[in-house]
Amino acid sequence: MIVCVCHNVSDRTIRAAIDAGATSLSEIRAQFNVGACCGKCLPSAKALVSEHQQATATRFTALRRELVAA
Protein backbone atom coordinates (compact mmCIF):
# COMPACT_ATOMS: atom_id res chain seq x y z
CA MET A 1 0.00 0.00 0.00
CA ILE A 2 1.28 3.46 -0.81
CA VAL A 3 1.54 5.52 2.38
CA CYS A 4 3.01 8.71 0.91
CA VAL A 5 1.57 9.47 -2.50
CA CYS A 6 3.64 12.64 -2.92
CA HIS A 7 6.93 10.71 -2.70
CA ASN A 8 5.67 7.23 -3.68
CA VAL A 9 6.64 5.56 -0.39
CA SER A 10 4.95 2.27 0.46
CA ASP A 11 4.32 0.56 3.78
CA ARG A 12 6.82 -2.11 2.68
CA THR A 13 9.49 0.54 2.23
CA ILE A 14 8.80 1.95 5.69
CA ARG A 15 8.77 -1.50 7.29
CA ALA A 16 12.06 -2.36 5.57
CA ALA A 17 13.63 0.85 6.90
CA ILE A 18 12.41 0.01 10.40
CA ASP A 19 13.79 -3.53 10.09
CA ALA A 20 17.09 -1.99 8.97
CA GLY A 21 17.28 0.11 12.14
CA ALA A 22 15.10 3.19 11.83
CA THR A 23 13.51 3.76 15.23
CA SER A 24 11.40 6.88 14.87
CA LEU A 25 9.11 8.76 12.56
CA SER A 26 11.78 11.45 12.32
CA GLU A 27 14.22 8.95 10.84
CA ILE A 28 11.61 7.74 8.35
CA ARG A 29 10.85 11.34 7.38
CA ALA A 30 14.56 12.08 6.91
CA GLN A 31 15.09 9.02 4.70
CA PHE A 32 12.04 9.26 2.47
CA ASN A 33 10.63 12.81 2.81
CA VAL A 34 7.41 11.31 4.16
CA GLY A 35 5.12 14.16 5.15
CA ALA A 36 7.24 16.84 3.49
CA CYS A 37 4.56 17.83 0.98
CA CYS A 38 0.93 17.66 2.02
CA GLY A 39 1.40 15.75 5.31
CA LYS A 40 -1.64 13.50 4.86
CA CYS A 41 0.55 10.41 5.18
CA LEU A 42 1.97 11.24 8.61
CA PRO A 43 -0.73 9.45 10.65
CA SER A 44 -0.22 6.23 8.66
CA ALA A 45 3.57 6.45 8.84
CA LYS A 46 3.39 7.14 12.57
CA ALA A 47 1.11 4.11 13.05
CA LEU A 48 3.57 1.86 11.19
CA VAL A 49 6.44 2.99 13.42
CA SER A 50 4.31 2.55 16.53
CA GLU A 51 3.18 -0.94 15.49
CA HIS A 52 6.78 -1.96 14.93
CA GLN A 53 7.87 -0.60 18.32
CA GLN A 54 5.06 -2.51 20.04
CA ALA A 55 5.91 -5.73 18.20
CA THR A 56 9.58 -5.34 19.13
CA ALA A 57 8.70 -4.78 22.78
CA THR A 58 6.47 -7.87 22.75
CA ARG A 59 9.24 -10.01 21.22
CA PHE A 60 11.76 -8.67 23.73
CA THR A 61 9.45 -9.47 26.65
CA ALA A 62 8.89 -13.01 25.36
CA LEU A 63 12.64 -13.60 24.93
CA ARG A 64 13.32 -12.22 28.37
CA ARG A 65 10.74 -14.58 29.91
CA GLU A 66 12.37 -17.52 28.11
CA LEU A 67 15.79 -16.58 29.42
CA VAL A 68 14.55 -16.16 32.97
CA ALA A 69 12.75 -19.51 32.84
CA ALA A 70 15.83 -21.33 31.52
N, CA, C, O and CB atoms as a CASP TS submission, in Angstrom:
PFRMAT TS
TARGET T0000
AUTHOR 0000-0000-0000
METHOD Language model
MODEL 1
PARENT N/A
ATOM      1  N   MET     1       0.841  -1.166   0.000  1.00  0.00           N
ATOM      2  CA  MET     1       0.000   0.000   0.000  1.00  0.00           C
ATOM      3  C   MET     1       0.897   1.243   0.000  1.00  0.00           C
ATOM      4  O   MET     1       1.899   1.295   0.712  1.00  0.00           O
ATOM      5  CB  MET     1      -0.963  -0.010   1.219  1.00  0.00           C
ATOM      6  N   ILE     2       0.535   2.211  -0.782  1.00  0.00           N
ATOM      7  CA  ILE     2       1.285   3.462  -0.810  1.00  0.00           C
ATOM      8  C   ILE     2       0.861   4.302   0.389  1.00  0.00           C
ATOM      9  O   ILE     2      -0.324   4.591   0.562  1.00  0.00           O
ATOM     10  CB  ILE     2       1.053   4.235  -2.150  1.00  0.00           C
ATOM     11  N   VAL     3       1.812   4.689   1.202  1.00  0.00           N
ATOM     12  CA  VAL     3       1.545   5.523   2.376  1.00  0.00           C
ATOM     13  C   VAL     3       1.673   6.988   1.997  1.00  0.00           C
ATOM     14  O   VAL     3       0.801   7.797   2.316  1.00  0.00           O
ATOM     15  CB  VAL     3       2.510   5.177   3.538  1.00  0.00           C
ATOM     16  N   CYS     4       2.758   7.328   1.317  1.00  0.00           N
ATOM     17  CA  CYS     4       3.008   8.713   0.906  1.00  0.00           C
ATOM     18  C   CYS     4       2.905   8.800  -0.615  1.00  0.00           C
ATOM     19  O   CYS     4       3.806   8.377  -1.340  1.00  0.00           O
ATOM     20  CB  CYS     4       4.411   9.206   1.399  1.00  0.00           C
ATOM     21  N   VAL     5       1.800   9.352  -1.073  1.00  0.00           N
ATOM     22  CA  VAL     5       1.566   9.473  -2.505  1.00  0.00           C
ATOM     23  C   VAL     5       2.528  10.498  -3.112  1.00  0.00           C
ATOM     24  O   VAL     5       3.018  10.308  -4.225  1.00  0.00           O
ATOM     25  CB  VAL     5       0.100   9.874  -2.782  1.00  0.00           C
ATOM     26  N   CYS     6       2.794  11.565  -2.393  1.00  0.00           N
ATOM     27  CA  CYS     6       3.645  12.636  -2.923  1.00  0.00           C
ATOM     28  C   CYS     6       5.049  12.147  -3.277  1.00  0.00           C
ATOM     29  O   CYS     6       5.654  12.616  -4.240  1.00  0.00           O
ATOM     30  CB  CYS     6       3.741  13.767  -1.914  1.00  0.00           C
ATOM     31  N   HIS     7       5.564  11.192  -2.481  1.00  0.00           N
ATOM     32  CA  HIS     7       6.927  10.706  -2.698  1.00  0.00           C
ATOM     33  C   HIS     7       6.969   9.214  -3.028  1.00  0.00           C
ATOM     34  O   HIS     7       8.038   8.604  -3.055  1.00  0.00           O
ATOM     35  CB  HIS     7       7.774  10.979  -1.471  1.00  0.00           C
ATOM     36  N   ASN     8       5.784   8.629  -3.278  1.00  0.00           N
ATOM     37  CA  ASN     8       5.668   7.227  -3.682  1.00  0.00           C
ATOM     38  C   ASN     8       6.391   6.282  -2.709  1.00  0.00           C
ATOM     39  O   ASN     8       7.239   5.485  -3.110  1.00  0.00           O
ATOM     40  CB  ASN     8       6.229   7.046  -5.091  1.00  0.00           C
ATOM     41  N   VAL     9       6.034   6.393  -1.426  1.00  0.00           N
ATOM     42  CA  VAL     9       6.636   5.557  -0.388  1.00  0.00           C
ATOM     43  C   VAL     9       5.574   4.580   0.109  1.00  0.00           C
ATOM     44  O   VAL     9       4.487   4.982   0.523  1.00  0.00           O
ATOM     45  CB  VAL     9       7.202   6.427   0.793  1.00  0.00           C
ATOM     46  N   SER    10       5.904   3.299   0.060  1.00  0.00           N
ATOM     47  CA  SER    10       4.950   2.270   0.457  1.00  0.00           C
ATOM     48  C   SER    10       5.159   1.839   1.912  1.00  0.00           C
ATOM     49  O   SER    10       6.170   2.165   2.534  1.00  0.00           O
ATOM     50  CB  SER    10       5.068   1.061  -0.468  1.00  0.00           C
ATOM     51  N   ASP    11       4.189   1.108   2.429  1.00  0.00           N
ATOM     52  CA  ASP    11       4.322   0.559   3.780  1.00  0.00           C
ATOM     53  C   ASP    11       5.472  -0.443   3.824  1.00  0.00           C
ATOM     54  O   ASP    11       6.145  -0.563   4.847  1.00  0.00           O
ATOM     55  CB  ASP    11       3.002  -0.113   4.233  1.00  0.00           C
ATOM     56  N   ARG    12       5.703  -1.159   2.733  1.00  0.00           N
ATOM     57  CA  ARG    12       6.824  -2.109   2.684  1.00  0.00           C
ATOM     58  C   ARG    12       8.160  -1.388   2.800  1.00  0.00           C
ATOM     59  O   ARG    12       9.076  -1.866   3.469  1.00  0.00           O
ATOM     60  CB  ARG    12       6.783  -2.923   1.382  1.00  0.00           C
ATOM     61  N   THR    13       8.264  -0.251   2.156  1.00  0.00           N
ATOM     62  CA  THR    13       9.493   0.542   2.227  1.00  0.00           C
ATOM     63  C   THR    13       9.735   1.013   3.653  1.00  0.00           C
ATOM     64  O   THR    13      10.859   0.955   4.151  1.00  0.00           O
ATOM     65  CB  THR    13       9.421   1.749   1.270  1.00  0.00           C
ATOM     66  N   ILE    14       8.679   1.479   4.306  1.00  0.00           N
ATOM     67  CA  ILE    14       8.803   1.954   5.689  1.00  0.00           C
ATOM     68  C   ILE    14       9.146   0.802   6.617  1.00  0.00           C
ATOM     69  O   ILE    14      10.012   0.939   7.481  1.00  0.00           O
ATOM     70  CB  ILE    14       7.503   2.636   6.152  1.00  0.00           C
ATOM     71  N   ARG    15       8.478  -0.332   6.448  1.00  0.00           N
ATOM     72  CA  ARG    15       8.773  -1.501   7.291  1.00  0.00           C
ATOM     73  C   ARG    15      10.222  -1.977   7.087  1.00  0.00           C
ATOM     74  O   ARG    15      10.897  -2.352   8.046  1.00  0.00           O
ATOM     75  CB  ARG    15       7.783  -2.655   6.974  1.00  0.00           C
ATOM     76  N   ALA    16      10.683  -1.959   5.853  1.00  0.00           N
ATOM     77  CA  ALA    16      12.061  -2.365   5.575  1.00  0.00           C
ATOM     78  C   ALA    16      13.045  -1.412   6.252  1.00  0.00           C
ATOM     79  O   ALA    16      14.064  -1.854   6.783  1.00  0.00           O
ATOM     80  CB  ALA    16      12.318  -2.407   4.053  1.00  0.00           C
ATOM     81  N   ALA    17      12.754  -0.122   6.240  1.00  0.00           N
ATOM     82  CA  ALA    17      13.628   0.851   6.903  1.00  0.00           C
ATOM     83  C   ALA    17      13.639   0.619   8.407  1.00  0.00           C
ATOM     84  O   ALA    17      14.682   0.740   9.049  1.00  0.00           O
ATOM     85  CB  ALA    17      13.177   2.289   6.591  1.00  0.00           C
ATOM     86  N   ILE    18      12.493   0.291   8.963  1.00  0.00           N
ATOM     87  CA  ILE    18      12.411   0.007  10.395  1.00  0.00           C
ATOM     88  C   ILE    18      13.200  -1.263  10.713  1.00  0.00           C
ATOM     89  O   ILE    18      13.947  -1.307  11.691  1.00  0.00           O
ATOM     90  CB  ILE    18      10.930  -0.141  10.846  1.00  0.00           C
ATOM     91  N   ASP    19      13.033  -2.283   9.892  1.00  0.00           N
ATOM     92  CA  ASP    19      13.793  -3.529  10.086  1.00  0.00           C
ATOM     93  C   ASP    19      15.293  -3.298   9.959  1.00  0.00           C
ATOM     94  O   ASP    19      16.091  -4.003  10.576  1.00  0.00           O
ATOM     95  CB  ASP    19      13.348  -4.589   9.074  1.00  0.00           C
ATOM     96  N   ALA    20      15.671  -2.311   9.158  1.00  0.00           N
ATOM     97  CA  ALA    20      17.092  -1.995   8.968  1.00  0.00           C
ATOM     98  C   ALA    20      17.636  -1.100  10.069  1.00  0.00           C
ATOM     99  O   ALA    20      18.831  -0.805  10.087  1.00  0.00           O
ATOM    100  CB  ALA    20      17.304  -1.328   7.625  1.00  0.00           C
ATOM    101  N   GLY    21      16.773  -0.658  10.996  1.00  0.00           N
ATOM    102  CA  GLY    21      17.280   0.105  12.136  1.00  0.00           C
ATOM    103  C   GLY    21      16.638   1.441  12.413  1.00  0.00           C
ATOM    104  O   GLY    21      16.924   2.047  13.446  1.00  0.00           O
ATOM    105  N   ALA    22      15.783   1.925  11.538  1.00  0.00           N
ATOM    106  CA  ALA    22      15.098   3.191  11.828  1.00  0.00           C
ATOM    107  C   ALA    22      14.200   2.997  13.045  1.00  0.00           C
ATOM    108  O   ALA    22      13.479   2.004  13.137  1.00  0.00           O
ATOM    109  CB  ALA    22      14.264   3.680  10.594  1.00  0.00           C
ATOM    110  N   THR    23      14.244   3.941  13.973  1.00  0.00           N
ATOM    111  CA  THR    23      13.511   3.764  15.229  1.00  0.00           C
ATOM    112  C   THR    23      12.464   4.836  15.494  1.00  0.00           C
ATOM    113  O   THR    23      11.755   4.775  16.499  1.00  0.00           O
ATOM    114  CB  THR    23      14.472   3.738  16.364  1.00  0.00           C
ATOM    115  N   SER    24      12.361   5.805  14.613  1.00  0.00           N
ATOM    116  CA  SER    24      11.404   6.877  14.866  1.00  0.00           C
ATOM    117  C   SER    24      10.821   7.414  13.565  1.00  0.00           C
ATOM    118  O   SER    24      11.358   7.194  12.480  1.00  0.00           O
ATOM    119  CB  SER    24      12.068   8.007  15.649  1.00  0.00           C
ATOM    120  N   LEU    25       9.718   8.118  13.707  1.00  0.00           N
ATOM    121  CA  LEU    25       9.107   8.760  12.556  1.00  0.00           C
ATOM    122  C   LEU    25      10.050   9.803  11.965  1.00  0.00           C
ATOM    123  O   LEU    25      10.077  10.002  10.751  1.00  0.00           O
ATOM    124  CB  LEU    25       7.772   9.404  12.946  1.00  0.00           C
ATOM    125  N   SER    26      10.812  10.459  12.808  1.00  0.00           N
ATOM    126  CA  SER    26      11.780  11.451  12.318  1.00  0.00           C
ATOM    127  C   SER    26      12.799  10.830  11.374  1.00  0.00           C
ATOM    128  O   SER    26      13.164  11.433  10.365  1.00  0.00           O
ATOM    129  CB  SER    26      12.502  12.109  13.488  1.00  0.00           C
ATOM    130  N   GLU    27      13.258   9.629  11.700  1.00  0.00           N
ATOM    131  CA  GLU    27      14.216   8.948  10.843  1.00  0.00           C
ATOM    132  C   GLU    27      13.573   8.547   9.511  1.00  0.00           C
ATOM    133  O   GLU    27      14.203   8.647   8.459  1.00  0.00           O
ATOM    134  CB  GLU    27      14.780   7.712  11.556  1.00  0.00           C
ATOM    135  N   ILE    28      12.331   8.098   9.563  1.00  0.00           N
ATOM    136  CA  ILE    28      11.607   7.741   8.346  1.00  0.00           C
ATOM    137  C   ILE    28      11.406   8.985   7.482  1.00  0.00           C
ATOM    138  O   ILE    28      11.578   8.937   6.264  1.00  0.00           O
ATOM    139  CB  ILE    28      10.241   7.088   8.688  1.00  0.00           C
ATOM    140  N   ARG    29      11.047  10.084   8.113  1.00  0.00           N
ATOM    141  CA  ARG    29      10.855  11.340   7.379  1.00  0.00           C
ATOM    142  C   ARG    29      12.156  11.789   6.723  1.00  0.00           C
ATOM    143  O   ARG    29      12.156  12.248   5.581  1.00  0.00           O
ATOM    144  CB  ARG    29      10.329  12.440   8.319  1.00  0.00           C
ATOM    145  N   ALA    30      13.257  11.656   7.444  1.00  0.00           N
ATOM    146  CA  ALA    30      14.556  12.078   6.905  1.00  0.00           C
ATOM    147  C   ALA    30      14.974  11.211   5.715  1.00  0.00           C
ATOM    148  O   ALA    30      15.552  11.715   4.753  1.00  0.00           O
ATOM    149  CB  ALA    30      15.634  12.017   8.001  1.00  0.00           C
ATOM    150  N   GLN    31      14.685   9.927   5.778  1.00  0.00           N
ATOM    151  CA  GLN    31      15.092   9.016   4.705  1.00  0.00           C
ATOM    152  C   GLN    31      14.249   9.166   3.450  1.00  0.00           C
ATOM    153  O   GLN    31      14.777   9.103   2.339  1.00  0.00           O
ATOM    154  CB  GLN    31      15.020   7.593   5.186  1.00  0.00           C
ATOM    155  N   PHE    32      12.942   9.363   3.612  1.00  0.00           N
ATOM    156  CA  PHE    32      12.041   9.264   2.468  1.00  0.00           C
ATOM    157  C   PHE    32      11.200  10.512   2.203  1.00  0.00           C
ATOM    158  O   PHE    32      10.351  10.502   1.311  1.00  0.00           O
ATOM    159  CB  PHE    32      11.136   8.112   2.666  1.00  0.00           C
ATOM    160  N   ASN    33      11.418  11.568   2.949  1.00  0.00           N
ATOM    161  CA  ASN    33      10.634  12.807   2.812  1.00  0.00           C
ATOM    162  C   ASN    33       9.146  12.603   3.064  1.00  0.00           C
ATOM    163  O   ASN    33       8.319  13.371   2.573  1.00  0.00           O
ATOM    164  CB  ASN    33      10.829  13.389   1.430  1.00  0.00           C
ATOM    165  N   VAL    34       8.806  11.576   3.820  1.00  0.00           N
ATOM    166  CA  VAL    34       7.413  11.314   4.155  1.00  0.00           C
ATOM    167  C   VAL    34       6.876  12.523   4.927  1.00  0.00           C
ATOM    168  O   VAL    34       7.480  12.964   5.904  1.00  0.00           O
ATOM    169  CB  VAL    34       7.264   9.990   4.991  1.00  0.00           C
ATOM    170  N   GLY    35       5.760  13.038   4.487  1.00  0.00           N
ATOM    171  CA  GLY    35       5.122  14.161   5.154  1.00  0.00           C
ATOM    172  C   GLY    35       5.665  15.521   4.773  1.00  0.00           C
ATOM    173  O   GLY    35       5.224  16.533   5.318  1.00  0.00           O
ATOM    174  N   ALA    36       6.607  15.571   3.853  1.00  0.00           N
ATOM    175  CA  ALA    36       7.243  16.842   3.491  1.00  0.00           C
ATOM    176  C   ALA    36       6.383  17.688   2.560  1.00  0.00           C
ATOM    177  O   ALA    36       6.617  18.889   2.423  1.00  0.00           O
ATOM    178  CB  ALA    36       8.581  16.580   2.839  1.00  0.00           C
ATOM    179  N   CYS    37       5.400  17.081   1.925  1.00  0.00           N
ATOM    180  CA  CYS    37       4.560  17.834   0.980  1.00  0.00           C
ATOM    181  C   CYS    37       3.233  18.204   1.653  1.00  0.00           C
ATOM    182  O   CYS    37       3.114  19.257   2.279  1.00  0.00           O
ATOM    183  CB  CYS    37       4.301  17.001  -0.321  1.00  0.00           C
ATOM    184  N   CYS    38       2.263  17.338   1.514  1.00  0.00           N
ATOM    185  CA  CYS    38       0.926  17.655   2.022  1.00  0.00           C
ATOM    186  C   CYS    38       0.720  17.214   3.468  1.00  0.00           C
ATOM    187  O   CYS    38      -0.120  17.777   4.170  1.00  0.00           O
ATOM    188  CB  CYS    38      -0.120  17.009   1.147  1.00  0.00           C
ATOM    189  N   GLY    39       1.477  16.210   3.923  1.00  0.00           N
ATOM    190  CA  GLY    39       1.397  15.751   5.306  1.00  0.00           C
ATOM    191  C   GLY    39       0.284  14.764   5.608  1.00  0.00           C
ATOM    192  O   GLY    39       0.154  14.315   6.747  1.00  0.00           O
ATOM    193  N   LYS    40      -0.520  14.417   4.617  1.00  0.00           N
ATOM    194  CA  LYS    40      -1.639  13.503   4.862  1.00  0.00           C
ATOM    195  C   LYS    40      -1.184  12.093   5.231  1.00  0.00           C
ATOM    196  O   LYS    40      -1.960  11.324   5.797  1.00  0.00           O
ATOM    197  CB  LYS    40      -2.526  13.441   3.639  1.00  0.00           C
ATOM    198  N   CYS    41       0.038  11.753   4.924  1.00  0.00           N
ATOM    199  CA  CYS    41       0.550  10.409   5.183  1.00  0.00           C
ATOM    200  C   CYS    41       1.105  10.241   6.598  1.00  0.00           C
ATOM    201  O   CYS    41       1.339   9.115   7.039  1.00  0.00           O
ATOM    202  CB  CYS    41       1.625  10.075   4.180  1.00  0.00           C
ATOM    203  N   LEU    42       1.313  11.329   7.301  1.00  0.00           N
ATOM    204  CA  LEU    42       1.966  11.239   8.608  1.00  0.00           C
ATOM    205  C   LEU    42       1.244  10.328   9.609  1.00  0.00           C
ATOM    206  O   LEU    42       1.913   9.563  10.304  1.00  0.00           O
ATOM    207  CB  LEU    42       2.085  12.611   9.194  1.00  0.00           C
ATOM    208  N   PRO    43      -0.084  10.373   9.714  1.00  0.00           N
ATOM    209  CA  PRO    43      -0.728   9.445  10.652  1.00  0.00           C
ATOM    210  C   PRO    43      -0.461   7.976  10.331  1.00  0.00           C
ATOM    211  O   PRO    43      -0.233   7.175  11.238  1.00  0.00           O
ATOM    212  CB  PRO    43      -2.215   9.687  10.663  1.00  0.00           C
ATOM    213  N   SER    44      -0.487   7.618   9.047  1.00  0.00           N
ATOM    214  CA  SER    44      -0.221   6.225   8.659  1.00  0.00           C
ATOM    215  C   SER    44       1.228   5.845   8.925  1.00  0.00           C
ATOM    216  O   SER    44       1.502   4.752   9.420  1.00  0.00           O
ATOM    217  CB  SER    44      -0.551   6.008   7.179  1.00  0.00           C
ATOM    218  N   ALA    45       2.146   6.728   8.605  1.00  0.00           N
ATOM    219  CA  ALA    45       3.568   6.448   8.843  1.00  0.00           C
ATOM    220  C   ALA    45       3.826   6.320  10.339  1.00  0.00           C
ATOM    221  O   ALA    45       4.567   5.437  10.770  1.00  0.00           O
ATOM    222  CB  ALA    45       4.462   7.560   8.234  1.00  0.00           C
ATOM    223  N   LYS    46       3.226   7.184  11.117  1.00  0.00           N
ATOM    224  CA  LYS    46       3.392   7.138  12.572  1.00  0.00           C
ATOM    225  C   LYS    46       2.840   5.821  13.127  1.00  0.00           C
ATOM    226  O   LYS    46       3.446   5.220  14.015  1.00  0.00           O
ATOM    227  CB  LYS    46       2.683   8.344  13.240  1.00  0.00           C
ATOM    228  N   ALA    47       1.697   5.376  12.608  1.00  0.00           N
ATOM    229  CA  ALA    47       1.107   4.114  13.047  1.00  0.00           C
ATOM    230  C   ALA    47       2.020   2.935  12.721  1.00  0.00           C
ATOM    231  O   ALA    47       2.150   2.019  13.534  1.00  0.00           O
ATOM    232  CB  ALA    47      -0.263   3.913  12.396  1.00  0.00           C
ATOM    233  N   LEU    48       2.646   2.940  11.563  1.00  0.00           N
ATOM    234  CA  LEU    48       3.572   1.856  11.191  1.00  0.00           C
ATOM    235  C   LEU    48       4.753   1.792  12.153  1.00  0.00           C
ATOM    236  O   LEU    48       5.147   0.709  12.586  1.00  0.00           O
ATOM    237  CB  LEU    48       4.080   2.050   9.747  1.00  0.00           C
ATOM    238  N   VAL    49       5.316   2.946  12.486  1.00  0.00           N
ATOM    239  CA  VAL    49       6.443   2.985  13.419  1.00  0.00           C
ATOM    240  C   VAL    49       5.992   2.500  14.792  1.00  0.00           C
ATOM    241  O   VAL    49       6.696   1.726  15.440  1.00  0.00           O
ATOM    242  CB  VAL    49       7.032   4.416  13.515  1.00  0.00           C
ATOM    243  N   SER    50       4.836   2.945  15.233  1.00  0.00           N
ATOM    244  CA  SER    50       4.306   2.546  16.532  1.00  0.00           C
ATOM    245  C   SER    50       4.049   1.042  16.598  1.00  0.00           C
ATOM    246  O   SER    50       4.394   0.389  17.583  1.00  0.00           O
ATOM    247  CB  SER    50       3.021   3.307  16.830  1.00  0.00           C
ATOM    248  N   GLU    51       3.443   0.500  15.545  1.00  0.00           N
ATOM    249  CA  GLU    51       3.184  -0.942  15.488  1.00  0.00           C
ATOM    250  C   GLU    51       4.480  -1.725  15.591  1.00  0.00           C
ATOM    251  O   GLU    51       4.551  -2.730  16.299  1.00  0.00           O
ATOM    252  CB  GLU    51       2.448  -1.310  14.193  1.00  0.00           C
ATOM    253  N   HIS    52       5.497  -1.270  14.891  1.00  0.00           N
ATOM    254  CA  HIS    52       6.781  -1.963  14.927  1.00  0.00           C
ATOM    255  C   HIS    52       7.397  -1.896  16.326  1.00  0.00           C
ATOM    256  O   HIS    52       7.937  -2.890  16.814  1.00  0.00           O
ATOM    257  CB  HIS    52       7.745  -1.358  13.891  1.00  0.00           C
ATOM    258  N   GLN    53       7.318  -0.741  16.967  1.00  0.00           N
ATOM    259  CA  GLN    53       7.867  -0.602  18.315  1.00  0.00           C
ATOM    260  C   GLN    53       7.147  -1.521  19.292  1.00  0.00           C
ATOM    261  O   GLN    53       7.784  -2.131  20.151  1.00  0.00           O
ATOM    262  CB  GLN    53       7.766   0.853  18.789  1.00  0.00           C
ATOM    263  N   GLN    54       5.830  -1.628  19.171  1.00  0.00           N
ATOM    264  CA  GLN    54       5.064  -2.512  20.040  1.00  0.00           C
ATOM    265  C   GLN    54       5.422  -3.971  19.793  1.00  0.00           C
ATOM    266  O   GLN    54       5.574  -4.742  20.740  1.00  0.00           O
ATOM    267  CB  GLN    54       3.570  -2.296  19.832  1.00  0.00           C
ATOM    268  N   ALA    55       5.556  -4.351  18.534  1.00  0.00           N
ATOM    269  CA  ALA    55       5.915  -5.727  18.197  1.00  0.00           C
ATOM    270  C   ALA    55       7.305  -6.068  18.724  1.00  0.00           C
ATOM    271  O   ALA    55       7.534  -7.172  19.218  1.00  0.00           O
ATOM    272  CB  ALA    55       5.856  -5.943  16.678  1.00  0.00           C
ATOM    273  N   THR    56       8.225  -5.124  18.618  1.00  0.00           N
ATOM    274  CA  THR    56       9.580  -5.337  19.126  1.00  0.00           C
ATOM    275  C   THR    56       9.563  -5.508  20.645  1.00  0.00           C
ATOM    276  O   THR    56      10.239  -6.385  21.182  1.00  0.00           O
ATOM    277  CB  THR    56      10.497  -4.161  18.729  1.00  0.00           C
ATOM    278  N   ALA    57       8.802  -4.683  21.322  1.00  0.00           N
ATOM    279  CA  ALA    57       8.696  -4.782  22.780  1.00  0.00           C
ATOM    280  C   ALA    57       8.092  -6.119  23.191  1.00  0.00           C
ATOM    281  O   ALA    57       8.531  -6.721  24.171  1.00  0.00           O
ATOM    282  CB  ALA    57       7.849  -3.628  23.337  1.00  0.00           C
ATOM    283  N   THR    58       7.099  -6.586  22.458  1.00  0.00           N
ATOM    284  CA  THR    58       6.471  -7.870  22.752  1.00  0.00           C
ATOM    285  C   THR    58       7.462  -9.014  22.561  1.00  0.00           C
ATOM    286  O   THR    58       7.538  -9.920  23.391  1.00  0.00           O
ATOM    287  CB  THR    58       5.240  -8.080  21.863  1.00  0.00           C
ATOM    288  N   ARG    59       8.225  -8.971  21.459  1.00  0.00           N
ATOM    289  CA  ARG    59       9.237 -10.015  21.222  1.00  0.00           C
ATOM    290  C   ARG    59      10.305  -9.994  22.299  1.00  0.00           C
ATOM    291  O   ARG    59      10.737 -11.048  22.766  1.00  0.00           O
ATOM    292  CB  ARG    59       9.886  -9.836  19.842  1.00  0.00           C
ATOM    293  N   PHE    60      10.737  -8.799  22.700  1.00  0.00           N
ATOM    294  CA  PHE    60      11.759  -8.666  23.734  1.00  0.00           C
ATOM    295  C   PHE    60      11.263  -9.254  25.053  1.00  0.00           C
ATOM    296  O   PHE    60      11.999  -9.968  25.736  1.00  0.00           O
ATOM    297  CB  PHE    60      12.151  -7.188  23.921  1.00  0.00           C
ATOM    298  N   THR    61      10.024  -8.956  25.406  1.00  0.00           N
ATOM    299  CA  THR    61       9.447  -9.474  26.646  1.00  0.00           C
ATOM    300  C   THR    61       9.383 -11.000  26.611  1.00  0.00           C
ATOM    301  O   THR    61       9.699 -11.656  27.603  1.00  0.00           O
ATOM    302  CB  THR    61       8.040  -8.885  26.874  1.00  0.00           C
ATOM    303  N   ALA    62       8.980 -11.560  25.486  1.00  0.00           N
ATOM    304  CA  ALA    62       8.892 -13.014  25.358  1.00  0.00           C
ATOM    305  C   ALA    62      10.273 -13.657  25.476  1.00  0.00           C
ATOM    306  O   ALA    62      10.424 -14.677  26.147  1.00  0.00           O
ATOM    307  CB  ALA    62       8.242 -13.396  24.020  1.00  0.00           C
ATOM    308  N   LEU    63      11.273 -13.073  24.834  1.00  0.00           N
ATOM    309  CA  LEU    63      12.637 -13.600  24.929  1.00  0.00           C
ATOM    310  C   LEU    63      13.152 -13.507  26.343  1.00  0.00           C
ATOM    311  O   LEU    63      13.802 -14.428  26.836  1.00  0.00           O
ATOM    312  CB  LEU    63      13.573 -12.854  23.986  1.00  0.00           C
ATOM    313  N   ARG    64      12.868 -12.410  26.993  1.00  0.00           N
ATOM    314  CA  ARG    64      13.322 -12.217  28.374  1.00  0.00           C
ATOM    315  C   ARG    64      12.706 -13.278  29.295  1.00  0.00           C
ATOM    316  O   ARG    64      13.387 -13.826  30.162  1.00  0.00           O
ATOM    317  CB  ARG    64      12.956 -10.794  28.871  1.00  0.00           C
ATOM    318  N   ARG    65      11.413 -13.562  29.101  1.00  0.00           N
ATOM    319  CA  ARG    65      10.742 -14.582  29.908  1.00  0.00           C
ATOM    320  C   ARG    65      11.382 -15.951  29.675  1.00  0.00           C
ATOM    321  O   ARG    65      11.568 -16.724  30.615  1.00  0.00           O
ATOM    322  CB  ARG    65       9.232 -14.632  29.576  1.00  0.00           C
ATOM    323  N   GLU    66      11.718 -16.244  28.418  1.00  0.00           N
ATOM    324  CA  GLU    66      12.371 -17.523  28.111  1.00  0.00           C
ATOM    325  C   GLU    66      13.717 -17.633  28.788  1.00  0.00           C
ATOM    326  O   GLU    66      14.064 -18.693  29.310  1.00  0.00           O
ATOM    327  CB  GLU    66      12.538 -17.691  26.609  1.00  0.00           C
ATOM    328  N   LEU    67      14.486 -16.549  28.787  1.00  0.00           N
ATOM    329  CA  LEU    67      15.794 -16.583  29.416  1.00  0.00           C
ATOM    330  C   LEU    67      15.698 -16.729  30.929  1.00  0.00           C
ATOM    331  O   LEU    67      16.499 -17.438  31.539  1.00  0.00           O
ATOM    332  CB  LEU    67      16.565 -15.334  29.068  1.00  0.00           C
ATOM    333  N   VAL    68      14.735 -16.072  31.525  1.00  0.00           N
ATOM    334  CA  VAL    68      14.553 -16.157  32.969  1.00  0.00           C
ATOM    335  C   VAL    68      14.101 -17.559  33.360  1.00  0.00           C
ATOM    336  O   VAL    68      14.512 -18.078  34.397  1.00  0.00           O
ATOM    337  CB  VAL    68      13.535 -15.108  33.452  1.00  0.00           C
ATOM    338  N   ALA    69      13.265 -18.166  32.545  1.00  0.00           N
ATOM    339  CA  ALA    69      12.748 -19.507  32.842  1.00  0.00           C
ATOM    340  C   ALA    69      13.816 -20.593  32.633  1.00  0.00           C
ATOM    341  O   ALA    69      13.709 -21.682  33.197  1.00  0.00           O
ATOM    342  CB  ALA    69      11.525 -19.804  31.962  1.00  0.00           C
ATOM    343  N   ALA    70      14.818 -20.306  31.844  1.00  0.00           N
ATOM    344  CA  ALA    70      15.827 -21.325  31.517  1.00  0.00           C
ATOM    345  C   ALA    70      16.806 -21.557  32.633  1.00  0.00           C
ATOM    346  O   ALA    70      17.708 -22.385  32.500  1.00  0.00           O
ATOM    347  CB  ALA    70      16.577 -20.937  30.283  1.00  0.00           C
TER
END
